[in-house]
Amino acid sequence: MDKFMEIAGKIGAQRHLVAVRDAFVAMIPITMIGAIGTLINNLPIKAYQNFMASVFGENWTVFGGNV
């Protein structure tokens, strides 16, 4: 176990892998915002879609599509 931890520590400290890890961490909030926008646009409940269309107009999905 100690040998494995030593090797894993060396691999985890490589600057290339750290850069990739940090990039993925930075992209998670953007991905979540896009997923929520898609969910709001495509929720398959007819009453919800009618409500949103009556409040925001027929083109209410344009905003979520742009997100």
mmCIF file of the N, C-alpha and C atoms, coordinates in Angstrom:
data_MODEL
# 
_entry.id   MODEL 
# 
loop_
_atom_site.group_PDB 
_atom_site.id 
_atom_site.type_symbol 
_atom_site.label_atom_id 
_atom_site.label_alt_id 
_atom_site.label_comp_id 
_atom_site.label_asym_id 
_atom_site.label_entity_id 
_atom_site.label_seq_id 
_atom_site.pdbx_PDB_ins_code 
_atom_site.Cartn_x 
_atom_site.Cartn_y 
_atom_site.Cartn_z 
_atom_site.occupancy 
_atom_site.B_iso_or_equiv 
_atom_site.pdbx_formal_charge 
_atom_site.auth_seq_id 
_atom_site.auth_comp_id 
_atom_site.auth_asym_id 
_atom_site.auth_atom_id 
_atom_site.pdbx_PDB_model_num 
ATOM 1   N N  . MET A 1 1  ? 0.827   -1.196 0.000   1.00 0.00 ? 1  MET A N  1 
ATOM 2   C CA . MET A 1 1  ? 0.000   0.000  0.000   1.00 0.00 ? 1  MET A CA 1 
ATOM 3   C C  . MET A 1 1  ? 0.871   1.259  0.000   1.00 0.00 ? 1  MET A C  1 
ATOM 4   N N  . ASP A 1 2  ? 1.955   1.222  0.769   1.00 0.00 ? 2  ASP A N  1 
ATOM 5   C CA . ASP A 1 2  ? 2.840   2.389  0.814   1.00 0.00 ? 2  ASP A CA 1 
ATOM 6   C C  . ASP A 1 2  ? 3.480   2.653  -0.546  1.00 0.00 ? 2  ASP A C  1 
ATOM 7   N N  . LYS A 1 3  ? 3.869   1.586  -1.229  1.00 0.00 ? 3  LYS A N  1 
ATOM 8   C CA . LYS A 1 3  ? 4.481   1.727  -2.557  1.00 0.00 ? 3  LYS A CA 1 
ATOM 9   C C  . LYS A 1 3  ? 3.473   2.316  -3.553  1.00 0.00 ? 3  LYS A C  1 
ATOM 10  N N  . PHE A 1 4  ? 2.237   1.841  -3.462  1.00 0.00 ? 4  PHE A N  1 
ATOM 11  C CA . PHE A 1 4  ? 1.184   2.358  -4.337  1.00 0.00 ? 4  PHE A CA 1 
ATOM 12  C C  . PHE A 1 4  ? 0.943   3.842  -4.080  1.00 0.00 ? 4  PHE A C  1 
ATOM 13  N N  . MET A 1 5  ? 0.893   4.236  -2.818  1.00 0.00 ? 5  MET A N  1 
ATOM 14  C CA . MET A 1 5  ? 0.657   5.646  -2.481  1.00 0.00 ? 5  MET A CA 1 
ATOM 15  C C  . MET A 1 5  ? 1.809   6.526  -2.967  1.00 0.00 ? 5  MET A C  1 
ATOM 16  N N  . GLU A 1 6  ? 3.023   6.004  -2.908  1.00 0.00 ? 6  GLU A N  1 
ATOM 17  C CA . GLU A 1 6  ? 4.176   6.753  -3.384  1.00 0.00 ? 6  GLU A CA 1 
ATOM 18  C C  . GLU A 1 6  ? 4.093   6.984  -4.890  1.00 0.00 ? 6  GLU A C  1 
ATOM 19  N N  . ILE A 1 7  ? 3.748   5.948  -5.633  1.00 0.00 ? 7  ILE A N  1 
ATOM 20  C CA . ILE A 1 7  ? 3.618   6.061  -7.093  1.00 0.00 ? 7  ILE A CA 1 
ATOM 21  C C  . ILE A 1 7  ? 2.446   6.974  -7.447  1.00 0.00 ? 7  ILE A C  1 
ATOM 22  N N  . ALA A 1 8  ? 1.319   6.802  -6.764  1.00 0.00 ? 8  ALA A N  1 
ATOM 23  C CA . ALA A 1 8  ? 0.150   7.646  -7.038  1.00 0.00 ? 8  ALA A CA 1 
ATOM 24  C C  . ALA A 1 8  ? 0.444   9.105  -6.721  1.00 0.00 ? 8  ALA A C  1 
ATOM 25  N N  . GLY A 1 9  ? 1.208   9.363  -5.685  1.00 0.00 ? 9  GLY A N  1 
ATOM 26  C CA . GLY A 1 9  ? 1.578   10.741 -5.348  1.00 0.00 ? 9  GLY A CA 1 
ATOM 27  C C  . GLY A 1 9  ? 2.430   11.373 -6.417  1.00 0.00 ? 9  GLY A C  1 
ATOM 28  N N  . LYS A 1 10 ? 3.378   10.595 -6.973  1.00 0.00 ? 10 LYS A N  1 
ATOM 29  C CA . LYS A 1 10 ? 4.227   11.123 -8.037  1.00 0.00 ? 10 LYS A CA 1 
ATOM 30  C C  . LYS A 1 10 ? 3.418   11.401 -9.303  1.00 0.00 ? 10 LYS A C  1 
ATOM 31  N N  . ILE A 1 11 ? 2.522   10.494 -9.645  1.00 0.00 ? 11 ILE A N  1 
ATOM 32  C CA . ILE A 1 11 ? 1.690   10.701 -10.838 1.00 0.00 ? 11 ILE A CA 1 
ATOM 33  C C  . ILE A 1 11 ? 0.752   11.881 -10.633 1.00 0.00 ? 11 ILE A C  1 
ATOM 34  N N  . GLY A 1 12 ? 0.169   11.990 -9.454  1.00 0.00 ? 12 GLY A N  1 
ATOM 35  C CA . GLY A 1 12 ? -0.766  13.074 -9.175  1.00 0.00 ? 12 GLY A CA 1 
ATOM 36  C C  . GLY A 1 12 ? -0.119  14.435 -9.106  1.00 0.00 ? 12 GLY A C  1 
ATOM 37  N N  . ALA A 1 13 ? 1.189   14.477 -8.926  1.00 0.00 ? 13 ALA A N  1 
ATOM 38  C CA . ALA A 1 13 ? 1.889   15.755 -8.830  1.00 0.00 ? 13 ALA A CA 1 
ATOM 39  C C  . ALA A 1 13 ? 2.406   16.250 -10.177 1.00 0.00 ? 13 ALA A C  1 
ATOM 40  N N  . GLN A 1 14 ? 2.264   15.468 -11.231 1.00 0.00 ? 14 GLN A N  1 
ATOM 41  C CA . GLN A 1 14 ? 2.735   15.915 -12.538 1.00 0.00 ? 14 GLN A CA 1 
ATOM 42  C C  . GLN A 1 14 ? 1.914   17.108 -12.998 1.00 0.00 ? 14 GLN A C  1 
ATOM 43  N N  . ARG A 1 15 ? 2.608   18.103 -13.483 1.00 0.00 ? 15 ARG A N  1 
ATOM 44  C CA . ARG A 1 15 ? 1.930   19.358 -13.803 1.00 0.00 ? 15 ARG A CA 1 
ATOM 45  C C  . ARG A 1 15 ? 0.939   19.209 -14.950 1.00 0.00 ? 15 ARG A C  1 
ATOM 46  N N  . HIS A 1 16 ? 1.183   18.288 -15.864 1.00 0.00 ? 16 HIS A N  1 
ATOM 47  C CA . HIS A 1 16 ? 0.240   18.091 -16.968 1.00 0.00 ? 16 HIS A CA 1 
ATOM 48  C C  . HIS A 1 16 ? -1.080  17.526 -16.455 1.00 0.00 ? 16 HIS A C  1 
ATOM 49  N N  . LEU A 1 17 ? -0.996  16.555 -15.571 1.00 0.00 ? 17 LEU A N  1 
ATOM 50  C CA . LEU A 1 17 ? -2.216  15.974 -15.018 1.00 0.00 ? 17 LEU A CA 1 
ATOM 51  C C  . LEU A 1 17 ? -2.940  16.946 -14.100 1.00 0.00 ? 17 LEU A C  1 
ATOM 52  N N  . VAL A 1 18 ? -2.178  17.765 -13.382 1.00 0.00 ? 18 VAL A N  1 
ATOM 53  C CA . VAL A 1 18 ? -2.792  18.778 -12.524 1.00 0.00 ? 18 VAL A CA 1 
ATOM 54  C C  . VAL A 1 18 ? -3.555  19.788 -13.375 1.00 0.00 ? 18 VAL A C  1 
ATOM 55  N N  . ALA A 1 19 ? -2.991  20.160 -14.535 1.00 0.00 ? 19 ALA A N  1 
ATOM 56  C CA . ALA A 1 19 ? -3.667  21.113 -15.426 1.00 0.00 ? 19 ALA A CA 1 
ATOM 57  C C  . ALA A 1 19 ? -4.965  20.527 -15.966 1.00 0.00 ? 19 ALA A C  1 
ATOM 58  N N  . VAL A 1 20 ? -4.948  19.251 -16.354 1.00 0.00 ? 20 VAL A N  1 
ATOM 59  C CA . VAL A 1 20 ? -6.164  18.611 -16.847 1.00 0.00 ? 20 VAL A CA 1 
ATOM 60  C C  . VAL A 1 20 ? -7.202  18.525 -15.730 1.00 0.00 ? 20 VAL A C  1 
ATOM 61  N N  . ARG A 1 21 ? -6.786  18.142 -14.538 1.00 0.00 ? 21 ARG A N  1 
ATOM 62  C CA . ARG A 1 21 ? -7.704  18.056 -13.402 1.00 0.00 ? 21 ARG A CA 1 
ATOM 63  C C  . ARG A 1 21 ? -8.340  19.417 -13.105 1.00 0.00 ? 21 ARG A C  1 
ATOM 64  N N  . ASP A 1 22 ? -7.528  20.457 -13.071 1.00 0.00 ? 22 ASP A N  1 
ATOM 65  C CA . ASP A 1 22 ? -8.053  21.793 -12.790 1.00 0.00 ? 22 ASP A CA 1 
ATOM 66  C C  . ASP A 1 22 ? -9.002  22.282 -13.882 1.00 0.00 ? 22 ASP A C  1 
ATOM 67  N N  . ALA A 1 23 ? -8.728  21.903 -15.132 1.00 0.00 ? 23 ALA A N  1 
ATOM 68  C CA . ALA A 1 23 ? -9.618  22.290 -16.225 1.00 0.00 ? 23 ALA A CA 1 
ATOM 69  C C  . ALA A 1 23 ? -10.984 21.625 -16.071 1.00 0.00 ? 23 ALA A C  1 
ATOM 70  N N  . PHE A 1 24 ? -10.990 20.344 -15.701 1.00 0.00 ? 24 PHE A N  1 
ATOM 71  C CA . PHE A 1 24 ? -12.262 19.660 -15.492 1.00 0.00 ? 24 PHE A CA 1 
ATOM 72  C C  . PHE A 1 24 ? -13.031 20.273 -14.326 1.00 0.00 ? 24 PHE A C  1 
ATOM 73  N N  . VAL A 1 25 ? -12.333 20.616 -13.269 1.00 0.00 ? 25 VAL A N  1 
ATOM 74  C CA . VAL A 1 25 ? -12.987 21.230 -12.107 1.00 0.00 ? 25 VAL A CA 1 
ATOM 75  C C  . VAL A 1 25 ? -13.577 22.586 -12.481 1.00 0.00 ? 25 VAL A C  1 
ATOM 76  N N  . ALA A 1 26 ? -12.884 23.336 -13.329 1.00 0.00 ? 26 ALA A N  1 
ATOM 77  C CA . ALA A 1 26 ? -13.377 24.647 -13.749 1.00 0.00 ? 26 ALA A CA 1 
ATOM 78  C C  . ALA A 1 26 ? -14.592 24.530 -14.664 1.00 0.00 ? 26 ALA A C  1 
ATOM 79  N N  . MET A 1 27 ? -14.705 23.441 -15.416 1.00 0.00 ? 27 MET A N  1 
ATOM 80  C CA . MET A 1 27 ? -15.802 23.277 -16.358 1.00 0.00 ? 27 MET A CA 1 
ATOM 81  C C  . MET A 1 27 ? -17.085 22.737 -15.727 1.00 0.00 ? 27 MET A C  1 
ATOM 82  N N  . ILE A 1 28 ? -17.007 22.186 -14.539 1.00 0.00 ? 28 ILE A N  1 
ATOM 83  C CA . ILE A 1 28 ? -18.183 21.594 -13.909 1.00 0.00 ? 28 ILE A CA 1 
ATOM 84  C C  . ILE A 1 28 ? -19.311 22.611 -13.709 1.00 0.00 ? 28 ILE A C  1 
ATOM 85  N N  . PRO A 1 29 ? -19.071 23.819 -13.184 1.00 0.00 ? 29 PRO A N  1 
ATOM 86  C CA . PRO A 1 29 ? -20.196 24.765 -13.040 1.00 0.00 ? 29 PRO A CA 1 
ATOM 87  C C  . PRO A 1 29 ? -20.844 25.144 -14.366 1.00 0.00 ? 29 PRO A C  1 
ATOM 88  N N  . ILE A 1 30 ? -20.046 25.316 -15.405 1.00 0.00 ? 30 ILE A N  1 
ATOM 89  C CA . ILE A 1 30 ? -20.595 25.666 -16.716 1.00 0.00 ? 30 ILE A CA 1 
ATOM 90  C C  . ILE A 1 30 ? -21.453 24.522 -17.255 1.00 0.00 ? 30 ILE A C  1 
ATOM 91  N N  . THR A 1 31 ? -20.990 23.308 -17.062 1.00 0.00 ? 31 THR A N  1 
ATOM 92  C CA . THR A 1 31 ? -21.744 22.141 -17.502 1.00 0.00 ? 31 THR A CA 1 
ATOM 93  C C  . THR A 1 31 ? -23.063 22.034 -16.748 1.00 0.00 ? 31 THR A C  1 
ATOM 94  N N  . MET A 1 32 ? -23.048 22.302 -15.459 1.00 0.00 ? 32 MET A N  1 
ATOM 95  C CA . MET A 1 32 ? -24.263 22.219 -14.651 1.00 0.00 ? 32 MET A CA 1 
ATOM 96  C C  . MET A 1 32 ? -25.276 23.288 -15.074 1.00 0.00 ? 32 MET A C  1 
ATOM 97  N N  . ILE A 1 33 ? -24.812 24.479 -15.370 1.00 0.00 ? 33 ILE A N  1 
ATOM 98  C CA . ILE A 1 33 ? -25.720 25.546 -15.818 1.00 0.00 ? 33 ILE A CA 1 
ATOM 99  C C  . ILE A 1 33 ? -26.374 25.148 -17.141 1.00 0.00 ? 33 ILE A C  1 
ATOM 100 N N  . GLY A 1 34 ? -25.595 24.585 -18.052 1.00 0.00 ? 34 GLY A N  1 
ATOM 101 C CA . GLY A 1 34 ? -26.150 24.125 -19.322 1.00 0.00 ? 34 GLY A CA 1 
ATOM 102 C C  . GLY A 1 34 ? -27.153 22.998 -19.140 1.00 0.00 ? 34 GLY A C  1 
ATOM 103 N N  . ALA A 1 35 ? -26.877 22.106 -18.208 1.00 0.00 ? 35 ALA A N  1 
ATOM 104 C CA . ALA A 1 35 ? -27.795 20.993 -17.948 1.00 0.00 ? 35 ALA A CA 1 
ATOM 105 C C  . ALA A 1 35 ? -29.107 21.494 -17.364 1.00 0.00 ? 35 ALA A C  1 
ATOM 106 N N  . ILE A 1 36 ? -29.041 22.465 -16.478 1.00 0.00 ? 36 ILE A N  1 
ATOM 107 C CA . ILE A 1 36 ? -30.268 23.026 -15.894 1.00 0.00 ? 36 ILE A CA 1 
ATOM 108 C C  . ILE A 1 36 ? -31.071 23.758 -16.965 1.00 0.00 ? 36 ILE A C  1 
ATOM 109 N N  . GLY A 1 37 ? -30.387 24.502 -17.849 1.00 0.00 ? 37 GLY A N  1 
ATOM 110 C CA . GLY A 1 37 ? -31.090 25.174 -18.949 1.00 0.00 ? 37 GLY A CA 1 
ATOM 111 C C  . GLY A 1 37 ? -31.789 24.184 -19.861 1.00 0.00 ? 37 GLY A C  1 
ATOM 112 N N  . THR A 1 38 ? -31.138 23.077 -20.157 1.00 0.00 ? 38 THR A N  1 
ATOM 113 C CA . THR A 1 38 ? -31.743 22.040 -20.992 1.00 0.00 ? 38 THR A CA 1 
ATOM 114 C C  . THR A 1 38 ? -32.936 21.409 -20.287 1.00 0.00 ? 38 THR A C  1 
ATOM 115 N N  . LEU A 1 39 ? -32.809 21.174 -18.996 1.00 0.00 ? 39 LEU A N  1 
ATOM 116 C CA . LEU A 1 39 ? -33.910 20.592 -18.229 1.00 0.00 ? 39 LEU A CA 1 
ATOM 117 C C  . LEU A 1 39 ? -35.114 21.525 -18.211 1.00 0.00 ? 39 LEU A C  1 
ATOM 118 N N  . ILE A 1 40 ? -34.882 22.801 -18.023 1.00 0.00 ? 40 ILE A N  1 
ATOM 119 C CA . ILE A 1 40 ? -35.989 23.765 -17.996 1.00 0.00 ? 40 ILE A CA 1 
ATOM 120 C C  . ILE A 1 40 ? -36.696 23.796 -19.354 1.00 0.00 ? 40 ILE A C  1 
ATOM 121 N N  . ASN A 1 41 ? -35.945 23.737 -20.434 1.00 0.00 ? 41 ASN A N  1 
ATOM 122 C CA . ASN A 1 41 ? -36.545 23.760 -21.769 1.00 0.00 ? 41 ASN A CA 1 
ATOM 123 C C  . ASN A 1 41 ? -37.328 22.502 -22.096 1.00 0.00 ? 41 ASN A C  1 
ATOM 124 N N  . ASN A 1 42 ? -36.853 21.358 -21.668 1.00 0.00 ? 42 ASN A N  1 
ATOM 125 C CA . ASN A 1 42 ? -37.386 20.099 -22.155 1.00 0.00 ? 42 ASN A CA 1 
ATOM 126 C C  . ASN A 1 42 ? -38.133 19.290 -21.112 1.00 0.00 ? 42 ASN A C  1 
ATOM 127 N N  . LEU A 1 43 ? -38.588 19.895 -20.061 1.00 0.00 ? 43 LEU A N  1 
ATOM 128 C CA . LEU A 1 43 ? -39.364 19.165 -19.060 1.00 0.00 ? 43 LEU A CA 1 
ATOM 129 C C  . LEU A 1 43 ? -40.664 18.688 -19.713 1.00 0.00 ? 43 LEU A C  1 
ATOM 130 N N  . PRO A 1 44 ? -40.893 17.378 -19.771 1.00 0.00 ? 44 PRO A N  1 
ATOM 131 C CA . PRO A 1 44 ? -42.001 16.848 -20.572 1.00 0.00 ? 44 PRO A CA 1 
ATOM 132 C C  . PRO A 1 44 ? -43.356 16.866 -19.866 1.00 0.00 ? 44 PRO A C  1 
ATOM 133 N N  . ILE A 1 45 ? -43.671 17.950 -19.205 1.00 0.00 ? 45 ILE A N  1 
ATOM 134 C CA . ILE A 1 45 ? -44.971 18.080 -18.547 1.00 0.00 ? 45 ILE A CA 1 
ATOM 135 C C  . ILE A 1 45 ? -45.738 19.160 -19.299 1.00 0.00 ? 45 ILE A C  1 
ATOM 136 N N  . LYS A 1 46 ? -46.839 18.777 -19.896 1.00 0.00 ? 46 LYS A N  1 
ATOM 137 C CA . LYS A 1 46 ? -47.596 19.686 -20.766 1.00 0.00 ? 46 LYS A CA 1 
ATOM 138 C C  . LYS A 1 46 ? -48.081 20.921 -19.989 1.00 0.00 ? 46 LYS A C  1 
ATOM 139 N N  . ALA A 1 47 ? -48.538 20.734 -18.757 1.00 0.00 ? 47 ALA A N  1 
ATOM 140 C CA . ALA A 1 47 ? -49.008 21.872 -17.966 1.00 0.00 ? 47 ALA A CA 1 
ATOM 141 C C  . ALA A 1 47 ? -47.868 22.862 -17.705 1.00 0.00 ? 47 ALA A C  1 
ATOM 142 N N  . TYR A 1 48 ? -46.681 22.345 -17.438 1.00 0.00 ? 48 TYR A N  1 
ATOM 143 C CA . TYR A 1 48 ? -45.514 23.207 -17.228 1.00 0.00 ? 48 TYR A CA 1 
ATOM 144 C C  . TYR A 1 48 ? -45.192 23.996 -18.492 1.00 0.00 ? 48 TYR A C  1 
ATOM 145 N N  . GLN A 1 49 ? -45.200 23.336 -19.645 1.00 0.00 ? 49 GLN A N  1 
ATOM 146 C CA . GLN A 1 49 ? -44.896 24.017 -20.898 1.00 0.00 ? 49 GLN A CA 1 
ATOM 147 C C  . GLN A 1 49 ? -45.942 25.076 -21.225 1.00 0.00 ? 49 GLN A C  1 
ATOM 148 N N  . ASN A 1 50 ? -47.206 24.779 -20.959 1.00 0.00 ? 50 ASN A N  1 
ATOM 149 C CA . ASN A 1 50 ? -48.266 25.763 -21.191 1.00 0.00 ? 50 ASN A CA 1 
ATOM 150 C C  . ASN A 1 50 ? -48.117 26.954 -20.257 1.00 0.00 ? 50 ASN A C  1 
ATOM 151 N N  . PHE A 1 51 ? -47.781 26.695 -19.003 1.00 0.00 ? 51 PHE A N  1 
ATOM 152 C CA . PHE A 1 51 ? -47.582 27.769 -18.034 1.00 0.00 ? 51 PHE A CA 1 
ATOM 153 C C  . PHE A 1 51 ? -46.432 28.681 -18.468 1.00 0.00 ? 51 PHE A C  1 
ATOM 154 N N  . MET A 1 52 ? -45.306 28.082 -18.839 1.00 0.00 ? 52 MET A N  1 
ATOM 155 C CA . MET A 1 52 ? -44.151 28.877 -19.247 1.00 0.00 ? 52 MET A CA 1 
ATOM 156 C C  . MET A 1 52 ? -44.458 29.680 -20.511 1.00 0.00 ? 52 MET A C  1 
ATOM 157 N N  . ALA A 1 53 ? -45.210 29.100 -21.435 1.00 0.00 ? 53 ALA A N  1 
ATOM 158 C CA . ALA A 1 53 ? -45.573 29.816 -22.656 1.00 0.00 ? 53 ALA A CA 1 
ATOM 159 C C  . ALA A 1 53 ? -46.511 30.971 -22.344 1.00 0.00 ? 53 ALA A C  1 
ATOM 160 N N  . SER A 1 54 ? -47.406 30.801 -21.378 1.00 0.00 ? 54 SER A N  1 
ATOM 161 C CA . SER A 1 54 ? -48.326 31.887 -21.037 1.00 0.00 ? 54 SER A CA 1 
ATOM 162 C C  . SER A 1 54 ? -47.618 33.008 -20.280 1.00 0.00 ? 54 SER A C  1 
ATOM 163 N N  . VAL A 1 55 ? -46.602 32.684 -19.506 1.00 0.00 ? 55 VAL A N  1 
ATOM 164 C CA . VAL A 1 55 ? -45.884 33.705 -18.738 1.00 0.00 ? 55 VAL A CA 1 
ATOM 165 C C  . VAL A 1 55 ? -44.850 34.422 -19.599 1.00 0.00 ? 55 VAL A C  1 
ATOM 166 N N  . PHE A 1 56 ? -44.052 33.663 -20.363 1.00 0.00 ? 56 PHE A N  1 
ATOM 167 C CA . PHE A 1 56 ? -42.920 34.242 -21.096 1.00 0.00 ? 56 PHE A CA 1 
ATOM 168 C C  . PHE A 1 56 ? -43.138 34.347 -22.595 1.00 0.00 ? 56 PHE A C  1 
ATOM 169 N N  . GLY A 1 57 ? -44.249 33.878 -23.116 1.00 0.00 ? 57 GLY A N  1 
ATOM 170 C CA . GLY A 1 57 ? -44.511 33.936 -24.547 1.00 0.00 ? 57 GLY A CA 1 
ATOM 171 C C  . GLY A 1 57 ? -44.143 32.624 -25.223 1.00 0.00 ? 57 GLY A C  1 
ATOM 172 N N  . GLU A 1 58 ? -44.516 32.503 -26.471 1.00 0.00 ? 58 GLU A N  1 
ATOM 173 C CA . GLU A 1 58 ? -44.325 31.258 -27.208 1.00 0.00 ? 58 GLU A CA 1 
ATOM 174 C C  . GLU A 1 58 ? -42.840 30.915 -27.434 1.00 0.00 ? 58 GLU A C  1 
ATOM 175 N N  . ASN A 1 59 ? -41.978 31.908 -27.460 1.00 0.00 ? 59 ASN A N  1 
ATOM 176 C CA . ASN A 1 59 ? -40.552 31.664 -27.719 1.00 0.00 ? 59 ASN A CA 1 
ATOM 177 C C  . ASN A 1 59 ? -39.744 31.598 -26.424 1.00 0.00 ? 59 ASN A C  1 
ATOM 178 N N  . TRP A 1 60 ? -40.332 31.089 -25.382 1.00 0.00 ? 60 TRP A N  1 
ATOM 179 C CA . TRP A 1 60 ? -39.642 31.055 -24.090 1.00 0.00 ? 60 TRP A CA 1 
ATOM 180 C C  . TRP A 1 60 ? -38.474 30.090 -24.070 1.00 0.00 ? 60 TRP A C  1 
ATOM 181 N N  . THR A 1 61 ? -38.426 29.124 -24.965 1.00 0.00 ? 61 THR A N  1 
ATOM 182 C CA . THR A 1 61 ? -37.323 28.157 -24.971 1.00 0.00 ? 61 THR A CA 1 
ATOM 183 C C  . THR A 1 61 ? -36.050 28.713 -25.603 1.00 0.00 ? 61 THR A C  1 
ATOM 184 N N  . VAL A 1 62 ? -36.122 29.881 -26.219 1.00 0.00 ? 62 VAL A N  1 
ATOM 185 C CA . VAL A 1 62 ? -34.949 30.475 -26.865 1.00 0.00 ? 62 VAL A CA 1 
ATOM 186 C C  . VAL A 1 62 ? -33.880 30.766 -25.822 1.00 0.00 ? 62 VAL A C  1 
ATOM 187 N N  . PHE A 1 63 ? -34.271 31.288 -24.665 1.00 0.00 ? 63 PHE A N  1 
ATOM 188 C CA . PHE A 1 63 ? -33.295 31.614 -23.624 1.00 0.00 ? 63 PHE A CA 1 
ATOM 189 C C  . PHE A 1 63 ? -32.551 30.375 -23.150 1.00 0.00 ? 63 PHE A C  1 
ATOM 190 N N  . GLY A 1 64 ? -33.269 29.318 -22.849 1.00 0.00 ? 64 GLY A N  1 
ATOM 191 C CA . GLY A 1 64 ? -32.632 28.082 -22.394 1.00 0.00 ? 64 GLY A CA 1 
ATOM 192 C C  . GLY A 1 64 ? -31.760 27.459 -23.475 1.00 0.00 ? 64 GLY A C  1 
ATOM 193 N N  . GLY A 1 65 ? -32.163 27.605 -24.721 1.00 0.00 ? 65 GLY A N  1 
ATOM 194 C CA . GLY A 1 65 ? -31.343 27.103 -25.826 1.00 0.00 ? 65 GLY A CA 1 
ATOM 195 C C  . GLY A 1 65 ? -30.040 27.869 -25.962 1.00 0.00 ? 65 GLY A C  1 
ATOM 196 N N  . ASN A 1 66 ? -30.082 29.154 -25.673 1.00 0.00 ? 66 ASN A N  1 
ATOM 197 C CA . ASN A 1 66 ? -28.867 29.959 -25.740 1.00 0.00 ? 66 ASN A CA 1 
ATOM 198 C C  . ASN A 1 66 ? -27.923 29.674 -24.586 1.00 0.00 ? 66 ASN A C  1 
ATOM 199 N N  . VAL A 1 67 ? -28.483 29.261 -23.461 1.00 0.00 ? 67 VAL A N  1 
ATOM 200 C CA . VAL A 1 67 ? -27.633 28.921 -22.310 1.00 0.00 ? 67 VAL A CA 1 
ATOM 201 C C  . VAL A 1 67 ? -26.781 27.753 -22.667 1.00 0.00 ? 67 VAL A C  1 
# 
